Amino acid sequence: MLILLKPAIASDGKETNGLTIGWAGFGVLWRKPMATVYVHKTRYSKHIFDHAKYYSICFMDQEHKNQLGYFGRVSGRDENKMEKCGMTVNNQDVAPYFEESSVVILCKVMGKSDFDQKSVDENVYEWYQEEGVHSQYYGEIVKVLVKDYK
């Protein structure tokens, strides 16, 4: 059974980092299969996502819940959590991902935009009063990796 806690990981050619994402969207945009992730402007990973050409979304099994909890609590600003999270980062494809993932969605960045906090519902607007908005990263799904269960 896959858990809802999932990391998104990117590299800008200098740094690799990721974050646990709670928000993602899947569908079709510009006639392409797309996965959209949302990164808040206060997150350390944002500067990496801003310059990345690809990113991955990893879906993990329940057995990795504690490691993913660590990954979500610790900032790459404070330490190299990619090394310390206890999972294996694979850099052999277009974007880094965790080898322990059950499913990996590899995405090519097709665009980025920021929420316009004045154009959202007043209940959503309240979320952005203190710390600002999320950026949306639109990624064409270029490959899906599925672990071979035996």
Secondary structure, DSSP 8 states (H G I E B T S, - for coil): -B-S-EEEEEE-SS-EEEEEES-EEEEEETTEEEEEEEEETTSTTHHHHHH-SEEEEEE-BGGGHHHHHHHHHS-TTTS-HHHHTSS-EE-SSSS-EETT-SEEEEEEEEEEEE--GGGS-HHHHGGGTTT--EEEEEEEEEEEEE----
